[in-house]
Amino acid sequence: MLLSQTTRAATGAPLPPRRRRRIILSGSRGESLTGLGMAAPALILLALFILVPAILAFVLAFTNAQLISPNPIQFTGLTNFIQLFHDPVFYRSLLNTLYFAAVVVPVQAGAALVMAVLVNTKTRGTSFFRTIYFLPVVTSMVVVSMLWLFMYQQHGLINQVIHQLSFGLVTGPDWLNNPATSMPAIILMSVWQGVGFHMIIWLSGLQTIAPDLYEAASLDGVTSWQRFRYVTWPGLRNTRALVLVTITIQALSLFTQVSVMTQGGPLYSTTTMVYEAVQTGYQQQQTSYASAISLVFFALVLIVAAVQRFLTREKA
């Protein structure tokens, strides 16, 4: 049998159809096992750090579980959710989260698009400005928050600049200790830190637009605004959907800036849903209550993402 197969291979004679099918199936099976083996480490990590915690959060939200407690875990039904929707701090954190997202999403997306259009030219110094704009992105958010924390102090750099520019007539506020300015201060810092990342996404979308369209627009004598409106903006349909979804998810999950700069204060003016869940789960050790907050937050993200996907869908 082996000799006949060798003879066929040496003479170039085709193998029988059944034998050829076996070889193809065995090769496909081997490739599948190889691919599964290469993907296994990533799948295991995703299961351990995403799938398992999500299942635990869903289960614990309906119990009285605490982080460290000798009492056995008991099923309590919707008790945590009833308590949650009667908690004024939760509503304040929900409003703060929506407020932050409502401001950051359009401002950061718009600023990133303007920057991408400016650097999408073959002029001298473009690479330098691309690097400068992207530099805050590669800096840790903790480091950025600490730097801006010093800048926002009563006698920090920002107030010193305001004092000098106004010739001593205007004194800047204590930005992070004032309920009226604490959240706008965090918004400004967050937009500055993240705008470079989404500039790169916009820039990649701009470079997929065919240059012939711009040449045709130039021959027609259109203005810069008309070229942007009728050529650039329609060509960025898929890119803007990606940018809006990523910015929204990042904005809704605001945590690091609040944890480093304000710790949710003053007077809960910067407390967000993620920050409240972490504080409740670890400092107050109310694991079940924190899980309920996490589930509500998960539902909020799904709803917002679904609405955005519906509004930015490609219409027939």
SVG drawing of the C-alpha trace seen along z (x, -y; Angstrom):
<svg xmlns="http://www.w3.org/2000/svg" viewBox="-37 -94 46 96">
<polyline fill="none" stroke="black" stroke-width="0.4" points="0.0,0.0 2.8,-2.4 4.7,-1.4 1.8,-2.1 1.3,-5.6 5.0,-6.3 4.9,-5.1 1.9,-7.4 3.7,-10.3 6.9,-9.6 5.0,-9.2 2.7,-12.1 -0.4,-9.9 -3.4,-11.4 -4.5,-9.8 -8.0,-8.2 -10.7,-10.7 -11.4,-9.1 -7.7,-9.2 -7.3,-12.8 -10.3,-13.7 -8.8,-12.1 -5.5,-14.0 -7.4,-17.3 -9.5,-16.7 -6.5,-15.6 -4.6,-18.8 -7.6,-21.0 -8.0,-19.3 -4.3,-19.8 -4.5,-23.5 -7.5,-23.9 -5.8,-22.3 -2.7,-24.5 -4.8,-27.6 -6.7,-26.6 -3.5,-26.0 -2.1,-29.4 -5.3,-31.1 -5.7,-29.1 -3.6,-31.5 -5.6,-34.5 -8.9,-32.6 -7.9,-31.5 -7.0,-35.0 -10.2,-36.4 -12.2,-33.8 -10.4,-34.3 -10.5,-38.1 -13.6,-39.0 -16.1,-36.0 -15.7,-34.7 -15.9,-38.1 -18.9,-39.0 -20.7,-35.8 -19.7,-36.3 -21.0,-39.9 -24.3,-38.8 -24.6,-36.1 -23.4,-38.2 -25.8,-41.0 -28.7,-38.9 -27.0,-37.9 -25.8,-39.6 -22.1,-38.8 -19.4,-40.8 -15.7,-41.0 -14.6,-39.7 -17.4,-38.2 -17.8,-35.1 -21.6,-34.9 -22.7,-32.6 -23.8,-34.0 -27.6,-34.1 -29.9,-34.8 -31.7,-38.2 -33.4,-38.6 -33.8,-42.3 -32.9,-43.8 -29.7,-45.3 -31.4,-46.9 -34.2,-48.3 -31.7,-49.8 -29.7,-51.1 -32.6,-53.0 -33.4,-54.6 -29.8,-55.8 -29.2,-59.5 -25.5,-59.0 -26.2,-56.5 -28.3,-59.0 -25.7,-61.7 -23.0,-59.3 -25.3,-58.4 -25.8,-62.1 -22.1,-62.8 -21.3,-60.0 -23.8,-61.1 -22.7,-64.7 -19.1,-63.7 -19.9,-61.6 -22.2,-64.2 -19.5,-66.8 -16.4,-64.7 -17.8,-62.7 -18.6,-65.6 -15.7,-67.8 -13.0,-65.2 -14.3,-63.7 -14.6,-67.2 -11.1,-68.3 -9.6,-65.1 -11.1,-65.4 -9.8,-69.0 -6.4,-67.9 -6.5,-65.0 -7.5,-67.2 -4.6,-69.6 -1.9,-67.0 -3.3,-65.1 -1.1,-67.2 2.3,-66.6 3.9,-69.8 7.0,-70.4 6.7,-69.7 3.6,-67.5 5.3,-64.5 6.5,-66.7 2.9,-67.8 1.6,-64.3 4.1,-63.2 3.3,-66.2 -0.4,-65.6 -0.1,-61.8 2.5,-62.2 -0.2,-62.5 -1.7,-59.2 1.4,-57.2 1.7,-58.8 0.0,-56.9 -3.3,-58.4 -2.1,-58.2 0.9,-60.4 -1.2,-62.8 -3.7,-63.1 -1.0,-63.8 0.5,-66.5 -2.8,-68.2 -3.5,-67.9 -0.6,-70.1 -1.5,-72.5 -5.1,-72.8 -4.0,-73.8 -4.9,-77.2 -1.4,-78.5 -0.7,-76.1 0.4,-76.8 -3.1,-77.4 -4.0,-80.1 -0.6,-81.7 -1.1,-82.0 -4.6,-83.5 -3.1,-85.9 -0.4,-87.0 -2.6,-87.4 -5.1,-89.4 -2.4,-91.6 -3.5,-90.5 -7.1,-91.4 -8.4,-87.8 -7.7,-85.1 -8.3,-81.6 -10.6,-79.3 -9.5,-76.2 -10.5,-74.1 -10.7,-70.6 -12.2,-71.7 -15.1,-73.6 -18.2,-71.6 -18.8,-74.0 -15.4,-73.6 -14.3,-70.1 -16.0,-68.2 -15.2,-70.7 -11.5,-70.6 -11.5,-66.8 -13.2,-67.1 -10.6,-69.4 -7.7,-67.2 -9.4,-64.0 -10.0,-65.6 -6.4,-66.8 -5.1,-63.4 -7.2,-61.3 -7.7,-63.5 -4.4,-62.3 -5.6,-58.7 -8.7,-59.4 -6.8,-61.8 -4.9,-58.8 -8.2,-56.9 -9.6,-59.9 -6.3,-60.2 -6.4,-56.5 -9.9,-57.1 -8.9,-60.2 -6.1,-58.3 -8.6,-55.7 -10.5,-58.4 -9.5,-58.2 -7.4,-61.3 -9.3,-61.3 -12.4,-62.5 -10.5,-65.6 -9.1,-66.2 -12.5,-66.1 -13.8,-68.5 -11.0,-70.9 -11.8,-70.8 -15.4,-71.6 -14.2,-74.7 -15.8,-73.8 -14.9,-75.5 -13.0,-73.9 -16.2,-73.6 -18.0,-72.0 -15.1,-69.6 -15.2,-68.5 -19.0,-68.2 -19.5,-66.3 -16.2,-64.3 -14.5,-64.0 -17.4,-63.6 -19.2,-60.9 -15.9,-59.0 -15.5,-58.8 -18.8,-57.0 -17.3,-53.8 -14.5,-55.7 -16.8,-58.1 -18.9,-55.1 -15.8,-53.6 -14.6,-56.9 -18.0,-57.6 -18.3,-54.1 -14.8,-54.1 -15.0,-57.6 -18.4,-56.9 -17.2,-53.6 -14.1,-55.4 -16.1,-58.3 -18.7,-56.2 -16.0,-54.2 -14.4,-57.3 -12.4,-56.2 -8.7,-56.9 -8.9,-60.7 -11.5,-60.8 -9.6,-58.4 -6.3,-60.3 -7.6,-63.9 -10.8,-64.3 -11.8,-60.9 -15.3,-61.6 -15.6,-65.0 -16.3,-67.7 -19.8,-66.9 -20.0,-63.9 -19.6,-66.3 -17.2,-64.0 -18.4,-60.6 -19.1,-58.3 -20.7,-54.9 -17.4,-53.0 -15.8,-54.9 -18.8,-54.3 -18.8,-50.6 -15.1,-50.3 -15.4,-52.2 -18.5,-50.2 -16.9,-46.9 -13.4,-47.4 -13.6,-50.1 -17.1,-49.4 -16.7,-45.6 -20.3,-45.5 -19.5,-43.2 -23.1,-42.4 -24.1,-46.0 -21.1,-46.9 -22.1,-44.0 -25.6,-45.5 -24.0,-48.9 -21.8,-47.1 -24.8,-45.4 -26.7,-48.7 -23.6,-50.3 -23.3,-47.4 -26.9,-47.8 -26.3,-51.6 -23.3,-51.0 -25.2,-48.5 -28.1,-50.9 -25.9,-53.8 -23.8,-51.7 -27.0,-50.3 -28.4,-53.8 -25.2,-55.0 -25.0,-52.0 -28.6,-52.7 -27.9,-56.4 -24.7,-55.8 -25.8,-52.7 -25.4,-52.7 -28.8,-53.5 -29.9,-51.8"/>
</svg>
